[in-house]
């Protein structure tokens, strides 16, 4: 499994798959799962939109690429989707639940570890 750090990293890896004529699929998950949000709100945090995470899991026959994008504004989500539209034209996308996203990531991490052990 490879983790993309930025949108540009994710785009470059997907474009490489396009140039190599690889087949793949993009799985998307949007959830309210976040780790650094305060449990109690105060006057600074009250009323603000909660942080969400958009997960992109791009699976090809050779690898899995994961990019997680935290956001709080709908306009951010729309901008990311707009920038990824050319990639969506080449690879089907499917919206999945959080449990399925975690399972796909976990399986690809295990597969990656097995491949590395086998190559030694």
mmCIF file of the C-alpha atoms, coordinates in Angstrom:
data_MODEL
# 
_entry.id   MODEL 
# 
loop_
_atom_site.group_PDB 
_atom_site.id 
_atom_site.type_symbol 
_atom_site.label_atom_id 
_atom_site.label_alt_id 
_atom_site.label_comp_id 
_atom_site.label_asym_id 
_atom_site.label_entity_id 
_atom_site.label_seq_id 
_atom_site.pdbx_PDB_ins_code 
_atom_site.Cartn_x 
_atom_site.Cartn_y 
_atom_site.Cartn_z 
_atom_site.occupancy 
_atom_site.B_iso_or_equiv 
_atom_site.pdbx_formal_charge 
_atom_site.auth_seq_id 
_atom_site.auth_comp_id 
_atom_site.auth_asym_id 
_atom_site.auth_atom_id 
_atom_site.pdbx_PDB_model_num 
ATOM 1   C CA . UNK A 1 1   ? 0.000   0.000   0.000   1.00 0.00 ? 1   UNK A CA 1 
ATOM 2   C CA . UNK A 1 2   ? 1.181   3.490   -0.810  1.00 0.00 ? 2   UNK A CA 1 
ATOM 3   C CA . UNK A 1 3   ? -0.036  6.613   0.932   1.00 0.00 ? 3   UNK A CA 1 
ATOM 4   C CA . UNK A 1 4   ? -0.385  9.793   -1.057  1.00 0.00 ? 4   UNK A CA 1 
ATOM 5   C CA . UNK A 1 5   ? 0.437   12.840  1.050   1.00 0.00 ? 5   UNK A CA 1 
ATOM 6   C CA . UNK A 1 6   ? -1.296  15.426  -1.133  1.00 0.00 ? 6   UNK A CA 1 
ATOM 7   C CA . UNK A 1 7   ? -3.913  15.694  -3.846  1.00 0.00 ? 7   UNK A CA 1 
ATOM 8   C CA . UNK A 1 8   ? -1.099  16.207  -6.353  1.00 0.00 ? 8   UNK A CA 1 
ATOM 9   C CA . UNK A 1 9   ? 0.597   12.963  -5.196  1.00 0.00 ? 9   UNK A CA 1 
ATOM 10  C CA . UNK A 1 10  ? -2.667  11.066  -5.611  1.00 0.00 ? 10  UNK A CA 1 
ATOM 11  C CA . UNK A 1 11  ? -3.223  12.568  -9.061  1.00 0.00 ? 11  UNK A CA 1 
ATOM 12  C CA . UNK A 1 12  ? 0.323   11.703  -10.175 1.00 0.00 ? 12  UNK A CA 1 
ATOM 13  C CA . UNK A 1 13  ? -0.003  8.093   -9.029  1.00 0.00 ? 13  UNK A CA 1 
ATOM 14  C CA . UNK A 1 14  ? -3.393  7.734   -10.740 1.00 0.00 ? 14  UNK A CA 1 
ATOM 15  C CA . UNK A 1 15  ? -2.076  9.333   -13.931 1.00 0.00 ? 15  UNK A CA 1 
ATOM 16  C CA . UNK A 1 16  ? 0.821   6.875   -13.895 1.00 0.00 ? 16  UNK A CA 1 
ATOM 17  C CA . UNK A 1 17  ? -1.732  4.050   -13.785 1.00 0.00 ? 17  UNK A CA 1 
ATOM 18  C CA . UNK A 1 18  ? -3.566  5.632   -16.737 1.00 0.00 ? 18  UNK A CA 1 
ATOM 19  C CA . UNK A 1 19  ? -0.340  5.910   -18.757 1.00 0.00 ? 19  UNK A CA 1 
ATOM 20  C CA . UNK A 1 20  ? 0.472   2.267   -17.950 1.00 0.00 ? 20  UNK A CA 1 
ATOM 21  C CA . UNK A 1 21  ? -3.015  1.180   -19.080 1.00 0.00 ? 21  UNK A CA 1 
ATOM 22  C CA . UNK A 1 22  ? -3.715  -0.414  -15.705 1.00 0.00 ? 22  UNK A CA 1 
ATOM 23  C CA . UNK A 1 23  ? -7.248  -1.150  -14.668 1.00 0.00 ? 23  UNK A CA 1 
ATOM 24  C CA . UNK A 1 24  ? -8.466  -0.041  -11.273 1.00 0.00 ? 24  UNK A CA 1 
ATOM 25  C CA . UNK A 1 25  ? -11.255 1.307   -9.158  1.00 0.00 ? 25  UNK A CA 1 
ATOM 26  C CA . UNK A 1 26  ? -11.554 4.247   -6.784  1.00 0.00 ? 26  UNK A CA 1 
ATOM 27  C CA . UNK A 1 27  ? -13.394 3.720   -3.515  1.00 0.00 ? 27  UNK A CA 1 
ATOM 28  C CA . UNK A 1 28  ? -14.559 6.841   -1.670  1.00 0.00 ? 28  UNK A CA 1 
ATOM 29  C CA . UNK A 1 29  ? -15.605 7.260   1.920   1.00 0.00 ? 29  UNK A CA 1 
ATOM 30  C CA . UNK A 1 30  ? -16.640 10.431  3.702   1.00 0.00 ? 30  UNK A CA 1 
ATOM 31  C CA . UNK A 1 31  ? -17.025 10.220  7.437   1.00 0.00 ? 31  UNK A CA 1 
ATOM 32  C CA . UNK A 1 32  ? -17.147 12.299  10.579  1.00 0.00 ? 32  UNK A CA 1 
ATOM 33  C CA . UNK A 1 33  ? -14.361 10.235  12.056  1.00 0.00 ? 33  UNK A CA 1 
ATOM 34  C CA . UNK A 1 34  ? -11.691 12.522  13.397  1.00 0.00 ? 34  UNK A CA 1 
ATOM 35  C CA . UNK A 1 35  ? -9.089  12.189  16.092  1.00 0.00 ? 35  UNK A CA 1 
ATOM 36  C CA . UNK A 1 36  ? -8.137  15.659  17.248  1.00 0.00 ? 36  UNK A CA 1 
ATOM 37  C CA . UNK A 1 37  ? -11.502 17.338  17.715  1.00 0.00 ? 37  UNK A CA 1 
ATOM 38  C CA . UNK A 1 38  ? -12.320 18.506  21.234  1.00 0.00 ? 38  UNK A CA 1 
ATOM 39  C CA . UNK A 1 39  ? -14.808 16.409  23.176  1.00 0.00 ? 39  UNK A CA 1 
ATOM 40  C CA . UNK A 1 40  ? -16.237 19.502  24.837  1.00 0.00 ? 40  UNK A CA 1 
ATOM 41  C CA . UNK A 1 41  ? -16.960 22.656  22.929  1.00 0.00 ? 41  UNK A CA 1 
ATOM 42  C CA . UNK A 1 42  ? -16.405 26.207  24.065  1.00 0.00 ? 42  UNK A CA 1 
ATOM 43  C CA . UNK A 1 43  ? -17.290 29.563  22.568  1.00 0.00 ? 43  UNK A CA 1 
ATOM 44  C CA . UNK A 1 44  ? -14.487 29.183  19.989  1.00 0.00 ? 44  UNK A CA 1 
ATOM 45  C CA . UNK A 1 45  ? -15.657 25.792  18.719  1.00 0.00 ? 45  UNK A CA 1 
ATOM 46  C CA . UNK A 1 46  ? -19.420 26.032  19.168  1.00 0.00 ? 46  UNK A CA 1 
ATOM 47  C CA . UNK A 1 47  ? -21.414 26.227  15.976  1.00 0.00 ? 47  UNK A CA 1 
ATOM 48  C CA . UNK A 1 48  ? -18.593 25.383  13.593  1.00 0.00 ? 48  UNK A CA 1 
ATOM 49  C CA . UNK A 1 49  ? -18.873 22.642  11.020  1.00 0.00 ? 49  UNK A CA 1 
ATOM 50  C CA . UNK A 1 50  ? -17.333 19.399  12.286  1.00 0.00 ? 50  UNK A CA 1 
ATOM 51  C CA . UNK A 1 51  ? -14.157 18.143  10.659  1.00 0.00 ? 51  UNK A CA 1 
ATOM 52  C CA . UNK A 1 52  ? -14.721 15.281  8.253   1.00 0.00 ? 52  UNK A CA 1 
ATOM 53  C CA . UNK A 1 53  ? -12.338 12.975  6.426   1.00 0.00 ? 53  UNK A CA 1 
ATOM 54  C CA . UNK A 1 54  ? -12.623 12.019  2.779   1.00 0.00 ? 54  UNK A CA 1 
ATOM 55  C CA . UNK A 1 55  ? -10.799 8.768   2.013   1.00 0.00 ? 55  UNK A CA 1 
ATOM 56  C CA . UNK A 1 56  ? -9.733  7.839   -1.504  1.00 0.00 ? 56  UNK A CA 1 
ATOM 57  C CA . UNK A 1 57  ? -8.684  4.218   -1.942  1.00 0.00 ? 57  UNK A CA 1 
ATOM 58  C CA . UNK A 1 58  ? -7.423  3.523   -5.454  1.00 0.00 ? 58  UNK A CA 1 
ATOM 59  C CA . UNK A 1 59  ? -6.971  -0.184  -6.167  1.00 0.00 ? 59  UNK A CA 1 
ATOM 60  C CA . UNK A 1 60  ? -5.244  -1.595  -9.236  1.00 0.00 ? 60  UNK A CA 1 
ATOM 61  C CA . UNK A 1 61  ? -4.080  -5.116  -9.903  1.00 0.00 ? 61  UNK A CA 1 
ATOM 62  C CA . UNK A 1 62  ? -0.598  -4.102  -8.694  1.00 0.00 ? 62  UNK A CA 1 
ATOM 63  C CA . UNK A 1 63  ? -1.158  -1.807  -5.744  1.00 0.00 ? 63  UNK A CA 1 
ATOM 64  C CA . UNK A 1 64  ? -3.434  0.179   -3.488  1.00 0.00 ? 64  UNK A CA 1 
ATOM 65  C CA . UNK A 1 65  ? -3.022  3.929   -3.066  1.00 0.00 ? 65  UNK A CA 1 
ATOM 66  C CA . UNK A 1 66  ? -4.690  5.716   -0.149  1.00 0.00 ? 66  UNK A CA 1 
ATOM 67  C CA . UNK A 1 67  ? -5.169  9.436   0.323   1.00 0.00 ? 67  UNK A CA 1 
ATOM 68  C CA . UNK A 1 68  ? -7.055  10.911  3.265   1.00 0.00 ? 68  UNK A CA 1 
ATOM 69  C CA . UNK A 1 69  ? -8.252  14.488  3.098   1.00 0.00 ? 69  UNK A CA 1 
ATOM 70  C CA . UNK A 1 70  ? -9.610  16.211  6.213   1.00 0.00 ? 70  UNK A CA 1 
ATOM 71  C CA . UNK A 1 71  ? -12.039 19.043  5.476   1.00 0.00 ? 71  UNK A CA 1 
ATOM 72  C CA . UNK A 1 72  ? -14.767 21.050  7.135   1.00 0.00 ? 72  UNK A CA 1 
ATOM 73  C CA . UNK A 1 73  ? -16.340 23.034  4.299   1.00 0.00 ? 73  UNK A CA 1 
ATOM 74  C CA . UNK A 1 74  ? -18.440 21.599  1.485   1.00 0.00 ? 74  UNK A CA 1 
ATOM 75  C CA . UNK A 1 75  ? -16.645 23.855  -0.981  1.00 0.00 ? 75  UNK A CA 1 
ATOM 76  C CA . UNK A 1 76  ? -13.372 22.029  -0.210  1.00 0.00 ? 76  UNK A CA 1 
ATOM 77  C CA . UNK A 1 77  ? -15.002 18.706  -1.068  1.00 0.00 ? 77  UNK A CA 1 
ATOM 78  C CA . UNK A 1 78  ? -16.401 20.097  -4.306  1.00 0.00 ? 78  UNK A CA 1 
ATOM 79  C CA . UNK A 1 79  ? -12.986 21.493  -5.302  1.00 0.00 ? 79  UNK A CA 1 
ATOM 80  C CA . UNK A 1 80  ? -11.232 18.159  -4.742  1.00 0.00 ? 80  UNK A CA 1 
ATOM 81  C CA . UNK A 1 81  ? -13.865 16.277  -6.740  1.00 0.00 ? 81  UNK A CA 1 
ATOM 82  C CA . UNK A 1 82  ? -13.588 18.802  -9.552  1.00 0.00 ? 82  UNK A CA 1 
ATOM 83  C CA . UNK A 1 83  ? -9.815  18.340  -9.719  1.00 0.00 ? 83  UNK A CA 1 
ATOM 84  C CA . UNK A 1 84  ? -10.191 14.544  -9.743  1.00 0.00 ? 84  UNK A CA 1 
ATOM 85  C CA . UNK A 1 85  ? -12.857 14.502  -12.472 1.00 0.00 ? 85  UNK A CA 1 
ATOM 86  C CA . UNK A 1 86  ? -10.345 13.586  -15.240 1.00 0.00 ? 86  UNK A CA 1 
ATOM 87  C CA . UNK A 1 87  ? -9.257  10.560  -13.188 1.00 0.00 ? 87  UNK A CA 1 
ATOM 88  C CA . UNK A 1 88  ? -12.874 9.551   -12.554 1.00 0.00 ? 88  UNK A CA 1 
ATOM 89  C CA . UNK A 1 89  ? -13.290 9.377   -16.348 1.00 0.00 ? 89  UNK A CA 1 
ATOM 90  C CA . UNK A 1 90  ? -10.731 6.545   -16.502 1.00 0.00 ? 90  UNK A CA 1 
ATOM 91  C CA . UNK A 1 91  ? -11.566 4.611   -13.352 1.00 0.00 ? 91  UNK A CA 1 
ATOM 92  C CA . UNK A 1 92  ? -14.973 3.753   -11.922 1.00 0.00 ? 92  UNK A CA 1 
ATOM 93  C CA . UNK A 1 93  ? -15.669 5.062   -8.457  1.00 0.00 ? 93  UNK A CA 1 
ATOM 94  C CA . UNK A 1 94  ? -17.775 3.604   -5.702  1.00 0.00 ? 94  UNK A CA 1 
ATOM 95  C CA . UNK A 1 95  ? -18.879 5.222   -2.451  1.00 0.00 ? 95  UNK A CA 1 
ATOM 96  C CA . UNK A 1 96  ? -18.392 2.877   0.500   1.00 0.00 ? 96  UNK A CA 1 
ATOM 97  C CA . UNK A 1 97  ? -19.093 2.881   4.234   1.00 0.00 ? 97  UNK A CA 1 
ATOM 98  C CA . UNK A 1 98  ? -16.363 3.603   6.789   1.00 0.00 ? 98  UNK A CA 1 
ATOM 99  C CA . UNK A 1 99  ? -16.103 -0.040  7.895   1.00 0.00 ? 99  UNK A CA 1 
ATOM 100 C CA . UNK A 1 100 ? -15.493 -1.148  4.309   1.00 0.00 ? 100 UNK A CA 1 
ATOM 101 C CA . UNK A 1 101 ? -12.874 1.594   3.804   1.00 0.00 ? 101 UNK A CA 1 
ATOM 102 C CA . UNK A 1 102 ? -11.032 0.490   6.930   1.00 0.00 ? 102 UNK A CA 1 
ATOM 103 C CA . UNK A 1 103 ? -11.202 -3.134  5.773   1.00 0.00 ? 103 UNK A CA 1 
ATOM 104 C CA . UNK A 1 104 ? -9.758  -2.294  2.332   1.00 0.00 ? 104 UNK A CA 1 
ATOM 105 C CA . UNK A 1 105 ? -6.921  -0.332  3.935   1.00 0.00 ? 105 UNK A CA 1 
ATOM 106 C CA . UNK A 1 106 ? -6.210  -3.078  6.481   1.00 0.00 ? 106 UNK A CA 1 
ATOM 107 C CA . UNK A 1 107 ? -6.133  -5.802  3.800   1.00 0.00 ? 107 UNK A CA 1 
ATOM 108 C CA . UNK A 1 108 ? -3.810  -3.770  1.565   1.00 0.00 ? 108 UNK A CA 1 
ATOM 109 C CA . UNK A 1 109 ? -1.473  -3.106  4.499   1.00 0.00 ? 109 UNK A CA 1 
ATOM 110 C CA . UNK A 1 110 ? -1.327  -6.843  5.224   1.00 0.00 ? 110 UNK A CA 1 
ATOM 111 C CA . UNK A 1 111 ? -0.773  -7.678  1.544   1.00 0.00 ? 111 UNK A CA 1 
ATOM 112 C CA . UNK A 1 112 ? 2.007   -5.081  1.352   1.00 0.00 ? 112 UNK A CA 1 
ATOM 113 C CA . UNK A 1 113 ? 3.728   -6.563  4.389   1.00 0.00 ? 113 UNK A CA 1 
ATOM 114 C CA . UNK A 1 114 ? 3.521   -10.064 2.910   1.00 0.00 ? 114 UNK A CA 1 
ATOM 115 C CA . UNK A 1 115 ? 5.002   -8.854  -0.405  1.00 0.00 ? 115 UNK A CA 1 
ATOM 116 C CA . UNK A 1 116 ? 7.894   -7.175  1.356   1.00 0.00 ? 116 UNK A CA 1 
ATOM 117 C CA . UNK A 1 117 ? 8.618   -10.324 3.388   1.00 0.00 ? 117 UNK A CA 1 
ATOM 118 C CA . UNK A 1 118 ? 8.474   -12.473 0.256   1.00 0.00 ? 118 UNK A CA 1 
ATOM 119 C CA . UNK A 1 119 ? 10.945  -10.244 -1.572  1.00 0.00 ? 119 UNK A CA 1 
ATOM 120 C CA . UNK A 1 120 ? 13.630  -10.638 1.106   1.00 0.00 ? 120 UNK A CA 1 
# 
